[in-house]
Every structure is written in C-alpha cells, then in structure tokens.
C-alpha cells in the first residue's frame, strides 16, 4: 500500500522528492501518513477534497483485496 500511495502522490506534485509516506500500525488498522511540500498540498487535496477522497478510495480498495484495513491521512 505504501508504494501505491507514493506512486500516486509523486505523480501529482511538482516536487516529488519531498513526498514521504510513514506507515503507523494501530490496533485494527494501518495508517499511512502522507507528507508533501507545502506548495503541493493543494494538488494532493484538490478542490473540495476530491483528489484526497479518490486517493483514499484507491488505497482502501487495494487493501481490501489483501484483507487489510488501511487509512490515509494527509499531514501538514
């Protein structure tokens, strides 16, 4: 999942070197924390959060196929 999120985010932003994903294991799920450059935050979130919502949908659907629970958080 981490690689998928990295791939998607790096292709959306102007500064792909600033993209990082941290994997945090919680009780019943894995949380992927996405960090991008401050200038690229709007590109990852999109208008009214549409792009962020679609990123979360893609990652969750791939995770469900493997039987895992994964969520994505976009961190400042």
C-alpha atoms as a printed R data frame, in Angstrom:
   type eleno elety resid chain resno       x      y      z
1  ATOM     1    CA   UNK     A     1   0.000  0.000  0.000
2  ATOM     2    CA   UNK     A     2   2.818  2.362  0.864
3  ATOM     3    CA   UNK     A     3   4.341  2.029 -2.604
4  ATOM     4    CA   UNK     A     4   0.984  2.679 -4.269
5  ATOM     5    CA   UNK     A     5   0.449  5.854 -2.261
6  ATOM     6    CA   UNK     A     6   3.987  7.041 -3.014
7  ATOM     7    CA   UNK     A     7   3.479  6.431 -6.737
8  ATOM     8    CA   UNK     A     8   0.179  8.319 -6.846
9  ATOM     9    CA   UNK     A     9   1.436 11.276 -4.790
10 ATOM    10    CA   UNK     A    10   4.724 11.653 -6.667
11 ATOM    11    CA   UNK     A    11   2.868 11.860 -9.965
12 ATOM    12    CA   UNK     A    12   0.551 14.594 -8.687
13 ATOM    13    CA   UNK     A    13   3.050 17.048 -7.218
14 ATOM    14    CA   UNK     A    14   5.721 19.402 -8.584
15 ATOM    15    CA   UNK     A    15   8.341 18.331 -6.014
16 ATOM    16    CA   UNK     A    16   8.282 14.502 -5.919
17 ATOM    17    CA   UNK     A    17  11.434 14.359 -3.766
18 ATOM    18    CA   UNK     A    18   9.520 15.939 -0.859
19 ATOM    19    CA   UNK     A    19   6.872 13.188 -0.794
20 ATOM    20    CA   UNK     A    20   7.115 10.815  2.165
21 ATOM    21    CA   UNK     A    21   4.801  8.124  3.477
22 ATOM    22    CA   UNK     A    22   5.016  6.868  7.047
23 ATOM    23    CA   UNK     A    23   3.328  3.611  7.997
24 ATOM    24    CA   UNK     A    24   1.823  3.553 11.502
25 ATOM    25    CA   UNK     A    25   0.305  0.337 12.845
26 ATOM    26    CA   UNK     A    26  -2.634  0.910 15.161
27 ATOM    27    CA   UNK     A    27  -4.903 -1.618 16.854
28 ATOM    28    CA   UNK     A    28  -7.023 -2.843 13.985
29 ATOM    29    CA   UNK     A    29  -5.678 -0.918 11.004
30 ATOM    30    CA   UNK     A    30  -2.626  0.570  9.353
31 ATOM    31    CA   UNK     A    31  -2.486  4.338  8.919
32 ATOM    32    CA   UNK     A    32  -0.457  5.760  6.049
33 ATOM    33    CA   UNK     A    33   0.623  9.336  6.747
34 ATOM    34    CA   UNK     A    34   1.305 11.272  3.548
35 ATOM    35    CA   UNK     A    35   3.547 14.324  3.675
36 ATOM    36    CA   UNK     A    36   4.195 16.615  0.693
37 ATOM    37    CA   UNK     A    37   5.804 20.015  0.200
38 ATOM    38    CA   UNK     A    38   3.679 22.906  1.423
39 ATOM    39    CA   UNK     A    39   3.291 24.253 -2.126
40 ATOM    40    CA   UNK     A    40   1.932 20.890 -3.340
41 ATOM    41    CA   UNK     A    41  -0.669 20.413 -0.611
42 ATOM    42    CA   UNK     A    42  -3.461 21.796 -2.796
43 ATOM    43    CA   UNK     A    43  -2.617 19.402 -5.627
44 ATOM    44    CA   UNK     A    44  -2.923 16.392 -3.350
45 ATOM    45    CA   UNK     A    45  -6.122 17.571 -1.672
46 ATOM    46    CA   UNK     A    46  -7.868 19.007 -4.744
47 ATOM    47    CA   UNK     A    47 -10.999 21.101 -4.904
48 ATOM    48    CA   UNK     A    48 -13.303 20.290 -2.025
49 ATOM    49    CA   UNK     A    49 -11.039 17.335 -1.186
50 ATOM    50    CA   UNK     A    50 -11.943 15.345 -4.288
51 ATOM    51    CA   UNK     A    51  -8.435 14.131 -5.104
52 ATOM    52    CA   UNK     A    52  -7.741 13.195 -1.471
53 ATOM    53    CA   UNK     A    53 -11.020 11.272 -1.376
54 ATOM    54    CA   UNK     A    54 -10.131  9.351 -4.543
55 ATOM    55    CA   UNK     A    55  -6.649  8.546 -3.233
56 ATOM    56    CA   UNK     A    56  -8.211  7.136 -0.061
57 ATOM    57    CA   UNK     A    57 -10.719  5.140 -2.107
58 ATOM    58    CA   UNK     A    58  -7.988  3.590 -4.274
59 ATOM    59    CA   UNK     A    59  -5.783  2.628 -1.338
60 ATOM    60    CA   UNK     A    60  -8.710  1.184  0.641
61 ATOM    61    CA   UNK     A    61  -9.929 -0.890 -2.309
62 ATOM    62    CA   UNK     A    62  -6.482 -2.400 -2.888
63 ATOM    63    CA   UNK     A    63  -6.122 -3.054  0.846
64 ATOM    64    CA   UNK     A    64  -9.480 -4.831  0.978
65 ATOM    65    CA   UNK     A    65  -8.284 -7.269 -1.672
66 ATOM    66    CA   UNK     A    66  -5.441 -8.282  0.613
67 ATOM    67    CA   UNK     A    67  -7.690 -8.413  3.661
68 ATOM    68    CA   UNK     A    68  -6.124 -5.455  5.441
69 ATOM    69    CA   UNK     A    69  -7.619 -2.273  6.870
70 ATOM    70    CA   UNK     A    70  -5.741  0.807  5.718
71 ATOM    71    CA   UNK     A    71  -6.493  4.513  6.007
72 ATOM    72    CA   UNK     A    72  -4.689  7.533  4.553
73 ATOM    73    CA   UNK     A    73  -4.022 10.765  6.421
74 ATOM    74    CA   UNK     A    74  -2.577 13.825  4.725
75 ATOM    75    CA   UNK     A    75  -0.300 15.511  7.267
76 ATOM    76    CA   UNK     A    76   0.869 19.134  7.200
